[in-house]
Amino acid sequence: MFKLSIVETNGHKKLVLEGKLVSPWTQEVESTWVRERERLEGRKLLVDLTNVTVIGRDGEATLLTLMRDGARFTGCGVLTKHLLRQLARQCRCKP
Protein backbone atom coordinates (compact mmCIF):
# COMPACT_ATOMS: atom_id res chain seq x y z
CA MET A 1 0.00 0.00 0.00
CA PHE A 2 1.26 3.48 -0.86
CA LYS A 3 -0.09 7.02 -0.68
CA LEU A 4 1.33 10.23 -2.13
CA SER A 5 -0.10 13.61 -1.11
CA ILE A 6 0.88 17.17 -1.96
CA VAL A 7 0.71 19.83 0.75
CA GLU A 8 1.14 23.45 -0.32
CA THR A 9 1.87 26.53 1.78
CA ASN A 10 3.15 29.99 0.91
CA GLY A 11 6.75 28.98 1.64
CA HIS A 12 6.98 25.43 0.37
CA LYS A 13 5.38 22.50 -1.37
CA LYS A 14 5.71 19.09 0.24
CA LEU A 15 5.36 15.62 -1.27
CA VAL A 16 4.12 13.42 1.58
CA LEU A 17 4.93 9.75 1.03
CA GLU A 18 3.25 7.04 3.11
CA GLY A 19 3.57 3.27 3.10
CA LYS A 20 5.85 1.11 0.98
CA LEU A 21 8.18 2.93 -1.40
CA VAL A 22 8.53 0.12 -3.95
CA SER A 23 7.81 -0.39 -7.62
CA PRO A 24 5.41 0.53 -9.29
CA TRP A 25 4.91 3.49 -6.91
CA THR A 26 8.44 4.74 -7.43
CA GLN A 27 7.63 5.83 -10.98
CA GLU A 28 4.66 7.82 -9.64
CA VAL A 29 6.92 9.57 -7.11
CA GLU A 30 9.46 10.49 -9.79
CA SER A 31 6.86 11.81 -12.24
CA THR A 32 5.12 13.79 -9.47
CA TRP A 33 8.48 15.25 -8.42
CA VAL A 34 9.20 16.45 -11.96
CA ARG A 35 5.69 17.86 -12.46
CA GLU A 36 5.55 19.68 -9.10
CA ARG A 37 9.11 20.99 -9.38
CA GLU A 38 8.03 22.88 -12.51
CA ARG A 39 5.15 24.51 -10.57
CA LEU A 40 7.03 25.83 -7.54
CA GLU A 41 6.65 29.56 -8.17
CA GLY A 42 9.63 30.36 -5.94
CA ARG A 43 8.77 27.92 -3.14
CA LYS A 44 10.91 25.06 -1.84
CA LEU A 45 9.99 21.47 -2.66
CA LEU A 46 10.35 18.98 0.19
CA VAL A 47 9.83 15.22 0.43
CA ASP A 48 8.27 14.05 3.72
CA LEU A 49 9.25 10.46 4.57
CA THR A 50 7.70 10.38 8.07
CA ASN A 51 5.24 7.58 7.30
CA VAL A 52 7.27 5.50 4.85
CA THR A 53 7.37 1.99 6.26
CA VAL A 54 9.48 0.16 3.65
CA ILE A 55 12.02 1.37 1.10
CA GLY A 56 12.86 -1.24 -1.54
CA ARG A 57 15.75 -1.17 -4.00
CA ASP A 58 13.60 0.75 -6.49
CA GLY A 59 12.72 3.18 -3.70
CA GLU A 60 16.39 3.72 -2.93
CA ALA A 61 17.04 4.44 -6.61
CA THR A 62 14.14 6.91 -6.64
CA LEU A 63 15.41 8.71 -3.54
CA LEU A 64 18.86 8.89 -5.11
CA THR A 65 17.38 10.37 -8.30
CA LEU A 66 15.44 12.97 -6.30
CA MET A 67 18.51 13.75 -4.19
CA ARG A 68 20.62 14.30 -7.30
CA ASP A 69 17.88 16.62 -8.53
CA GLY A 70 18.09 18.73 -5.36
CA ALA A 71 15.40 17.18 -3.14
CA ARG A 72 15.36 17.97 0.56
CA PHE A 73 13.90 15.37 2.89
CA THR A 74 11.96 15.81 6.14
CA GLY A 75 10.46 13.59 8.81
CA CYS A 76 13.06 10.87 8.63
CA GLY A 77 13.51 8.20 11.27
CA VAL A 78 16.90 6.82 12.28
CA LEU A 79 17.06 4.11 9.61
CA THR A 80 15.82 6.42 6.87
CA LYS A 81 18.39 9.06 7.85
CA HIS A 82 21.09 6.39 7.67
CA LEU A 83 19.91 5.34 4.20
CA LEU A 84 19.84 8.96 3.03
CA ARG A 85 23.41 9.48 4.29
CA GLN A 86 24.52 6.42 2.31
CA LEU A 87 22.78 7.70 -0.81
CA ALA A 88 24.29 11.16 -0.28
CA ARG A 89 27.75 9.63 -0.27
CA GLN A 90 26.98 7.96 -3.61
CA CYS A 91 25.98 11.23 -5.28
CA ARG A 92 28.07 13.55 -3.08
CA CYS A 93 24.93 15.48 -2.13
CA LYS A 94 23.56 16.76 1.16
CA PRO A 95 20.80 14.48 2.57
C-alpha positions as MATLAB code, in Angstrom:
seq = 'MFKLSIVETNGHKKLVLEGKLVSPWTQEVESTWVRERERLEGRKLLVDLTNVTVIGRDGEATLLTLMRDGARFTGCGVLTKHLLRQLARQCRCKP';
ca = [
       0.000    0.000    0.000;
       1.256    3.480   -0.857;
      -0.093    7.016   -0.681;
       1.328   10.230   -2.130;
      -0.102   13.606   -1.114;
       0.879   17.169   -1.955;
       0.709   19.834    0.753;
       1.142   23.448   -0.323;
       1.870   26.529    1.781;
       3.149   29.988    0.909;
       6.751   28.984    1.644;
       6.982   25.427    0.366;
       5.377   22.503   -1.366;
       5.708   19.088    0.241;
       5.358   15.622   -1.275;
       4.124   13.423    1.576;
       4.930    9.748    1.032;
       3.252    7.039    3.110;
       3.566    3.265    3.104;
       5.853    1.111    0.979;
       8.176    2.935   -1.403;
       8.532    0.119   -3.946;
       7.811   -0.387   -7.622;
       5.415    0.531   -9.292;
       4.911    3.492   -6.908;
       8.442    4.737   -7.428;
       7.632    5.827  -10.979;
       4.665    7.817   -9.643;
       6.916    9.569   -7.113;
       9.459   10.487   -9.786;
       6.860   11.809  -12.241;
       5.125   13.790   -9.470;
       8.480   15.248   -8.416;
       9.198   16.449  -11.955;
       5.694   17.864  -12.457;
       5.551   19.677   -9.104;
       9.107   20.991   -9.380;
       8.030   22.882  -12.506;
       5.148   24.511  -10.571;
       7.034   25.831   -7.542;
       6.647   29.562   -8.175;
       9.631   30.363   -5.941;
       8.774   27.918   -3.144;
      10.915   25.058   -1.845;
       9.994   21.475   -2.665;
      10.355   18.978    0.191;
       9.826   15.219    0.433;
       8.268   14.045    3.722;
       9.254   10.459    4.572;
       7.698   10.378    8.066;
       5.236    7.584    7.301;
       7.267    5.505    4.851;
       7.370    1.986    6.256;
       9.480    0.157    3.651;
      12.024    1.367    1.101;
      12.863   -1.245   -1.538;
      15.755   -1.169   -4.005;
      13.595    0.745   -6.492;
      12.719    3.175   -3.696;
      16.394    3.716   -2.927;
      17.042    4.440   -6.606;
      14.138    6.906   -6.639;
      15.406    8.709   -3.538;
      18.864    8.889   -5.106;
      17.380   10.374   -8.297;
      15.438   12.969   -6.302;
      18.506   13.747   -4.191;
      20.619   14.301   -7.304;
      17.884   16.624   -8.526;
      18.092   18.730   -5.355;
      15.396   17.182   -3.143;
      15.362   17.968    0.556;
      13.899   15.366    2.894;
      11.960   15.809    6.140;
      10.455   13.585    8.808;
      13.059   10.866    8.627;
      13.513    8.203   11.275;
      16.897    6.815   12.283;
      17.065    4.106    9.608;
      15.817    6.418    6.870;
      18.394    9.059    7.851;
      21.090    6.392    7.672;
      19.914    5.340    4.204;
      19.835    8.965    3.025;
      23.406    9.478    4.290;
      24.521    6.417    2.313;
      22.777    7.697   -0.809;
      24.290   11.165   -0.285;
      27.754    9.626   -0.271;
      26.983    7.965   -3.607;
      25.984   11.231   -5.278;
      28.072   13.552   -3.078;
      24.928   15.481   -2.129;
      23.557   16.763    1.155;
      20.796   14.480    2.566;
];
